[in-house]
C-alpha cells in the first residue's frame, strides 16, 4: 500500500512538473490564441532564449502565476522550433509549466510579427495584457513588477 502510494505520488509530481507541448506559431495562431481566451483576461509574453530581460519577465510571470492561479499566461518564443526542448526547460525553470507555450514556426518572421501587432518591430521582451473584451495593452521592454502584479490582481478578481 505504501509503495503504491509512493509510486502514485511520484507519477503525479512528474506529470505536474512537465512543460506543456510547445505549439508551432504560424499565420493565424494569434487569432486562434485570442479566440481561445475569449472572455478571459490573459498575458501574452513574447520572448527569446537569448534575451536576458525576457528571463526577468518570465521569472516575474512565473511568480505571479503561482500567486494568482487564475491568470492565464501564453508564451510565444521567437526562437526556431528546433529549440523546443530548451524552451520547455526555461518554462519549467521559471515555474511556467502551466503556461500555454508556442514557438515561431515560419521563416518569414516579419509576417508573424505584423500579424501579432503592426506596431511591433521585433524588440523583446514584448508583452500584451488582454482584458476580458479582447483589448490588449502592449509593453515593450522589461515589465514593471508592481504595475504587472496590479494588472494581474485586477484581472483575477
N, C-alpha and C positions, 0 to 999 in steps of 0.2 A: 504494500500500500504506500509506504513512504517513498519507495523507489519510483513507483508510478507517478506520484505527486511531484517528485523532483524532476522527472523527465518531462512531465507536462509543463511545469513551471519554466524549465529551461527552453522548451519549444516556444512558449508564449513570449519570453524575453527576446528570443532570437527573432521571431516574427515582428515584434513591436519595434525593434531597432533597425530593421531593414529599410533601406530607402525605397521609395516607390519607383516604378518604372520611369525612365526619362523618355518622354514622348518627342517625336520629331516636330519641330515648329516650322511650318511651311505656310504658303499662301492660304489664307482662310483660317489659320489657327487662332489669330487674335479674335476674330468674330466668334469662333467656337468657344473660346475661354469666356468671353463676356456673356454669351448666351447661356453657358452652363452655370454661371453665377448670377443669373438674372434675379433681381430682388434681394440680393445679398451684398453686403459690403465685403470688399476683399482688397488685398495688396498684391500688385503685380510688380515683381522686382526683376529688372534686367541686370545681369552681372556677367563676369567672366572669371575664369580660374586665374588669370594673370593680372587681375585688378585688386590692388591692396585695399583700397577704400571699399570695394564691394564686400570684402570679407568682414569689414567692420559693420556694414549694414546687415549682412547675413547673421552675424552674432547678435545684433540688436533684435532682428526679426525673430530669431530663434528663441530668445529670452521672452519676447512679448507673446509669441505663440504658446509658450509653455505657461505663461501667466494668465493669458486671456484665451482659453481653449476654444472659444467660438470663432476666433478670427481665422479667416481663410488666407493663406499665402500661396501665391503662384510664382514659381521661379522660372525664369527664362534665361538660360545660359547662351551667350553669344559665341560660344566656342564651337568646334567641329564635333559632329556626332561620335567620332572615334574616341572622344574623351569622356564618354558616358560614365565609365567606372569612377573616374576622378570626380566628376560632377556629383555622383551618388555619395562618394566618400565625404566630400565637403558638406553636403546636405546633412549627413549623419553627424559630422563634427560640430556643426552649429545647431544641432537639435531641430533640424527642419525636415526630418524623415517623413513627417505627415504632410508636408507641403507638396502640392502638385508641381511636377518638375518637367521642363521642356528644354530642348536644345535646338538652336538654329540648324536646319537641315536643308537649306537651299544655298547654293554657292553665290547667288545674287542677293547678298545681304542688304544691299541698299533698298531693294524692293520690300524685304521684310521690315526693315526699319520704317520705311514710308508707310507701310500698312499699319504698323503699330501707332505711329504718330508722324504726320508730315512735318512737324516742327522738331523732330528728334534727328540729330545728325550722327548718332553713334557714341556720344560721350557716356561714360559709365562711372559710377552706377547711375541708373535711371530707374526711378520708382514711380508707380502710379497708384494713387489711393482712389479706389472706386467706391462710390456710395451706392445705396440701395436702388437708385434710379439709373445706374449705369454711367453716371457722370464721373469723369476722372480728373484728379488734380495731379499734375506731373511735378516731380522734383528731380533735378539733375544734381549730381554730387552726393556727398556724404549726408546721410539723414541726421537731423537734429533729434537726439534721443527723447527729450521731453515732449516736443511737438508730435513726434511719431507715436509715443505712448498715449498722449491725449487723444489723438485721432482714433487709435485702436480701441481705447477705452470707450469712447463715444460710439464707435461702430458696433461694439459688442453689447451695448445696453438693450 
